[in-house]
Amino acid sequence: MKTLVIPPAAQRDEKAVQLLSAWAAEKGLHCTMNIGMWHDSGRDEPAAWGILLSDVARHIVNALQEQYGLNPSDTLADIRQAFDRELGDPTSDVEGAFHHGHT
């Protein structure tokens, strides 16, 4: 098992909240998501997830530029195309169930 580090800012902030975790396991994607956090605070939950996913894409773009020198504009366009293609014609089904609760 290979886990990622908790970002230093999240370690310093006692109010930090984990929003999303994704694992490749047993030949599939397995996620834990903090569903309801925005809704419970009166915000538009779907829109907030859209913002989070776009922020994640920009972080990926920055990391790929730093690590491999990839062009940020081209990389973001590639991510956007893959995202739209996958939503329109998924390469696999989404399976599993949502389990409420936190540790």
VMD Tcl script that draws the C-alpha trace (Angstrom):
set ca {
  {0.00 0.00 0.00}
  {1.36 3.39 -0.99}
  {-0.23 6.38 0.73}
  {0.31 10.08 0.08}
  {1.43 12.59 2.67}
  {-0.98 14.95 4.38}
  {-0.18 18.46 3.10}
  {1.67 20.62 5.66}
  {-1.12 23.25 5.69}
  {-3.67 20.55 6.59}
  {-1.39 19.35 9.38}
  {-1.10 22.89 10.78}
  {-4.80 23.80 10.53}
  {-6.86 22.27 13.33}
  {-10.02 22.98 11.30}
  {-8.73 21.15 8.20}
  {-11.23 18.74 6.61}
  {-10.47 15.90 4.21}
  {-12.73 16.21 1.18}
  {-11.71 13.41 -1.17}
  {-9.51 10.35 -1.30}
  {-9.11 8.10 -4.34}
  {-7.48 4.66 -4.49}
  {-6.69 2.28 -7.32}
  {-7.40 -1.15 -5.81}
  {-8.67 -4.52 -7.01}
  {-8.55 -3.26 -10.60}
  {-10.88 -0.34 -9.92}
  {-11.27 3.13 -8.45}
  {-12.36 3.39 -4.83}
  {-13.19 6.77 -3.28}
  {-14.12 8.29 -0.01}
  {-15.87 11.65 -0.25}
  {-17.03 14.14 2.33}
  {-20.53 14.44 0.88}
  {-22.85 16.91 2.55}
  {-20.29 19.26 4.05}
  {-21.19 22.14 1.74}
  {-24.91 21.35 1.74}
  {-24.94 21.39 5.53}
  {-23.39 24.87 5.48}
  {-26.03 26.20 3.05}
  {-23.92 26.04 -0.10}
  {-24.67 24.48 -3.49}
  {-23.09 21.03 -3.08}
  {-22.83 20.09 -6.81}
  {-21.32 23.49 -7.69}
  {-18.82 23.20 -4.84}
  {-17.70 19.76 -6.09}
  {-17.30 21.26 -9.57}
  {-15.04 23.94 -8.14}
  {-13.06 21.36 -6.18}
  {-12.57 19.18 -9.27}
  {-11.41 22.16 -11.35}
  {-9.00 23.19 -8.57}
  {-7.65 19.62 -8.48}
  {-7.15 19.74 -12.27}
  {-5.14 22.96 -11.95}
  {-3.01 21.42 -9.19}
  {-2.34 18.43 -11.47}
  {-1.40 20.80 -14.30}
  {1.05 22.63 -12.04}
  {2.58 19.38 -10.78}
  {3.02 18.01 -14.32}
  {4.62 21.26 -15.44}
  {7.03 21.20 -12.48}
  {7.81 17.47 -12.71}
  {7.96 16.98 -16.49}
  {7.97 20.45 -18.03}
  {4.58 19.95 -19.71}
  {2.86 23.01 -21.12}
  {0.13 24.05 -18.64}
  {-2.39 25.19 -21.26}
  {-2.01 22.03 -23.32}
  {-2.16 19.83 -20.24}
  {-5.35 21.47 -18.97}
  {-6.92 21.10 -22.43}
  {-5.97 17.39 -22.44}
  {-7.48 16.89 -18.97}
  {-10.66 18.71 -19.97}
  {-11.02 16.63 -23.16}
  {-10.48 13.38 -21.26}
  {-12.96 14.47 -18.57}
  {-15.66 15.32 -21.09}
  {-14.99 12.15 -23.12}
  {-15.20 9.97 -20.00}
  {-18.43 11.59 -18.83}
  {-19.96 11.14 -22.29}
  {-18.76 7.59 -22.92}
  {-17.42 5.95 -19.73}
  {-14.67 3.36 -20.03}
  {-16.13 1.54 -17.01}
  {-19.21 1.48 -14.82}
  {-19.33 3.13 -11.42}
  {-20.06 0.49 -8.81}
  {-20.34 0.44 -5.06}
  {-22.32 2.22 -2.43}
  {-22.14 5.42 -0.46}
  {-21.51 4.84 3.24}
  {-22.39 7.67 5.59}
  {-20.16 8.60 8.46}
  {-16.61 9.55 9.30}
  {-13.89 8.04 11.40}
}
mol new
graphics top color blue
foreach p $ca { graphics top sphere $p radius 0.5 }
foreach p [lrange $ca 0 end-1] q [lrange $ca 1 end] { graphics top cylinder $p $q radius 0.2 }
display resetview
